[in-house]
Amino acid sequence: MLRWFGRPRLCLLRAPQPPAGPRVPNRAAAGSAGASAAGRTSVTSLPLSYVVFDGPAPQPPLVFLHGLLGSKGNFRAIARALVQRSGRKVLTVDARNHGESPHSPTMSYEAMSLDVQRLLRQLHIPKCVLVGHSMGGKTAMTLALQRPDLVERLVSVDISPTESVAVTDFPAYISAMRRVSIPSGIPRSTARRLAEDQLRPAIQVSAVRQFLLTNLVEAEGRYMWRANLEAISHHMANIVGFPVFHTPYPGTTLFLAGSDSPYVSSEDYPEIERLFPEAEIQYIPGAGHWVHADKSQEFITAICNFLLLP
């Protein structure tokens, strides 16, 4: 049964409203989803870049999956704090087409789930706690629904198993990034300033620009975006959608959302309950979409409390 109320000091729960019905999953992904659910796929997994933060506890490690245009570095401070607080080993992972992981023309939740499964096999991790933000949350949910035996617990950060096209600004961010043009052979500080100046007309929020600029890298004197914007743009419909699944994930699940974010609303509750019947939904007051950055201490405490649930 879906639990609406969590620990009051951590969460501000919007009062459940009569839902207008769940958002319709992106049917463009239905073929991929059918293959996912049935275990039939021709997608090749990729070796992902990752960092391990060692902890002494014998319990399954936490595996953090970042959101669109993010990287494993987004969770560095969170990972260190969680090792101290929980004692568990923590891994932070770059998704395909992001950070230091390989690029690929394929960009689907089926593919990204298989990448993480490959990493778990590589590291001999039989079971983990998956924590995914936004796109990473949808990857984590896909993996849990495909392979519940690999997932002890699941945390989806500010994202639900529904289509998010109506609430996301990422297509506009990517269009702005693709328009950026920086000359070669200039200092990095100058390149970063020029890139921000070109992003500013389309992206007014400074924190968002700074987040996107973490993708700016130099290679042989040329500046480029390390995220594979071409593949991401081509598969944006799949990324804002969610595959179709019919069998729920039976494990303990936390949907941890920002009270100031539109990404998880009462319209999503029926689909959350259908696919994740043992879910709890918590809203952290004052947090937007980047919950872990906006309210890091509250985020860490929520994760630690969730790990202690029976």
Phi, psi and omega in degrees: 000136180293129180261120183276333188246128177249206180287118190302326184290346183255335191228145173247104184269128173292139181298132179301131179248158174300112187291147176279003183107150182293151173296146182282126178302152181295108183291344177297337180268004188299320179298314177299318183294320179300318177296322180298310185294327183268353179081014180258122181202150175245010181287138178265128179283157181243152176281114186273149172279141184206164174230138178253129172251107188287140174226155186278343186291144182277351182294161180307142181288162173267135178240117183262130178242121185282173179269182181301131180068013175264195178200173180298336179294340180300334186249015184301307182293322178298317181298315180298318180294322181289327174299316179294318185281320186256339184080353183279152169294145179230135175244138170244138194229139171272127174290160172305147181066016179222154173054230182259010176279159182296155174269154179205146175289346180268132182214087180222163178291330174300313181294316182292327174295316179296325177299315181291322176300319177299318180296319179298319177295316181302321184265006178056047177256107183284337182203144182217170168258116181269129176235113183232135178257129173056243176305320177296328176293322178290325174297315180297317178296319178300314180297316180297323179286327177284313188228071181299339179292341181269350190241108178292314178215162184226133173236120176253119187261111175053046174201150180237168181277051181223174177288134183245018185297329184285342186245352187266144175256004186297323176303322178291322178299315183294319177300318179295319179296321182291340179274349182291134178227123184234130179292156179282160170073023178249159179299152182300321181298321178291318179299317180296319179295317178297318179296317180295320179300322181283333177281333190303318182300327181266337185231098186282334185280119184300319182298325178291318177299317180297321177298313181295325182291347174295345178273353183280122181228161178249135176220115179055043177083354180254145179258137182209169175270130181286336175287144181278083186296329180296311180294319180297315180298318183296328184251021184300324180299321177291322184293320179278349176268196176206139181298160179270124177232151181242340180255126185284162171273124187275353187279168178294131187225142175238125169260110186250107189241163174270136181294337181262010182252144179270003191286334178234111183233174181299336177295336182274345188302317180300319180289324175300313182294325180294315185268335183227073187296341179259032184271150169240139179247125178234141174244127177270120183300137175080002181262142173264211184294323179271072187304315185293335177272321183289320184223068189296318182293317177296323178297312181299316180296320178298318179296315181297316178297322178296323180293338181270354179296144178293000000 
